[in-house]
Amino acid sequence: MSKIFTSARTIAVVGLSPDPRRPSHGVARYLQRVGYRIIPVNPHVSEVLGERAFPSLRDVKEPVDVVDVFRRSEFVGPIVDEAIAIKAAAVWLQDGVVDEAAAERARAAGLDVVMDDCMMRRHAAGRY
């Protein structure tokens, strides 16, 4: 897990909401404030936190280090497949998000995987 925080510079946040009351917004804002570049991935908005939003990971044309997922577990499989396709280094599934089969595919493709954990909480606590 420490490798994710120390080597990552760009984090694609899948399911990033423009609503400041949503957990995805708070986590992305925190990550942005501590120095990570955030790429919103949400087909329903054009911009979040001052960054251009993309409808899918495949639409992002720059390298992505971490794919941080704020979608329900049943939607994770295709997102992980896209993360593998774009050659992300890691997939982070937020609190309550678990898909063992997708995680195994990601690991088999060489990605680091964290499931059912909060990126902001881990980083803020320094427990990585």
N, C-alpha and C positions, 0 to 999 in steps of 0.2 A: 504494500500500500504506500509506503514512503516514496518508492520510486515514482509513483503516479504524481504525487505532489511536487517532488523535486525536479522532475524532468518535464512536466507539462507546462505549456505556455498558452495553448489554445483549447478551449473547452466548448464543444457544441452541446447546447442544452435543448434536448428534445422535449417538446411540450411546454416550453417556456411561455408563461402567461404574461400579458401586459398588465394584469391586475396586481397591484402591490400587496394585496391581501393574500395572494396565493403563495404557497411554499416555494414553488419554482422561481417566482420573482425574487423573493427574499434571498434564496440561496445564490441565484445568479448575480444579484446585486452585490452580495458579500464577496463572491469570487472575483468579480470585476474590481471591487475596491481594494482587494489585497494583491492585485496585479495581474490576474489572468485575463486573457482576451476571451470574451464571450461571443459565441455565434448562436443566435436564437434559431431554433428549428421549430416552426409552427406554420402550417399552411393557411392559417386564418388571419395572420397579421403581416404587416410589411416591415415593422421595426419594433424593437423592445430594448429598453435601456440604452438608447442611442445607437444601437447596432442594427444593421439590415437583417431582416429575418428571411429564412429560406424555407420553402415548402417541405423539403426532405434533405437528408444527409447527402444524397447523391447530387443535389443541386449546389452544394458547397464546393467551391473550386480551389480552396486552399487547404493545406494540411491541417488535420485535426488530431490533437493528442489524446483527448478524452471525450467520449460521448457520455454525457450525464443524462439519464433517462427519467423523466417525470411523466410516465404513462403507466396505465394499469398493466399488470403482469400479462394479461392475455394479448396485449399488443406488442410485447417486447421482441418476439421472434424475428419479425421482419426488420425491426430497428437494428438488432444485433447483426443481422445479415448485411444491412447497409454499412454498419460500422466496419465489418470485415472487408467489404468491397472497397471502401474508401481508405483502407489501411490505417485506421485509427490504432493507437497504441493500447488503449484501454477502454473498457465499458464500465460505467458506474451506474448501478440500478439503485435508486433512492429508497428510502424507508418504505417497507411493505411491498416492494417490487421484486419478485422472484420468478425466474424461469430457468430451471436447471438445464434443460436441453439446450437452450440458447447460450447459456453460460459455457456449457461444454463445447459447443461449436466455436465460440469465441476463443476459448483457451486452446483448442486444437489448431486454430489459425494464428496463435501466438500473441493474442491480446491478454492483457491483465484484466481480471474481472473482480468487481466488488458488487455484492448484492445486499439488498435490505439494509442499507446504511446511508447516512446523510453526509455528503461531501463537506458541507459547511461545518457541521458539528465536529467532524473529525479534524478538519483543518484548524478550527478555532481552538479546540482543546489541545492541539499539538500532539495528539496521540496517533501518530503515523510513523 
